Amino acid sequence: MNPGRVRSIGLTGGIGSGKSTVAALLVRHGAALVDTDAIARALTLPGGAAIAAIADTFGAAMIGADGALDRERMRQQVFADPAAKARLEAILHPLIAAQAEREAEAAGARIVVFDVPLLAESTRWRARVDRILVVDCEEDTQRRRVMQRSGWSDAAVRAVIAQQAGRAARRAIADAVIYNDGLSPPELAHEVRALWERWAC
C-alpha cells in the first residue's frame, strides 16, 4: 500500500452543501461510510438506545406517540436553549461515537469515511481521522437547496446554518475542500474521483 494512503476520512459541510452526494460518490469508489446523522436517527427511533435517557432528561413530552423522539419539538428547544443542546449532545455523542467505531471496525481494510456534520466543532473527530474533506458552498446556495428539498422557510434554514460552524471555521480544518457551487453532477464526480485517487491509491 502507498505509505501516503489514508485509512480514514472525516467528511463535513454545512447543511445543503452537497455533503451527502459526495459521501455517495466516495462509497462508489470503494469507501465504507459511517453516517453519524443516520446513527443519531436510529438512536432516537422507537426502542432506540437514547430514548430512555432523553425522556428522563427532557420529559416524556419529547417522545412522540410512536415512541420516537419528537424531532421538531426537540429542534425548537435546542435552537432556543444552548443548555438544552448541551444536554442532548451529552446523551447522544457517546452513543454515536461507540456505534461509529463498531461500524468502522466492520469495514475491514476499506477506507472509512466518517460523515460528521459537526466535525469542525469536535476535537474528538478531528483527532480520529487521517484527513478532513470539507464540502463548501455559498450560504445563499445552502438556503436555496434546503428550501427546495425540505419546504422549510428561509428563517428556519438560517437558524440551522447559524447553529453550525461557519464556512471559514470548516475550511480552516480541511485537508481538502470541494467548492460545490455551480458544479454539474459530472464535474462534482470528477472532483471526488481526483481526490480519491490522490488519497486512496
Disulfide bonds with the S-S distance in Angstrom:
none
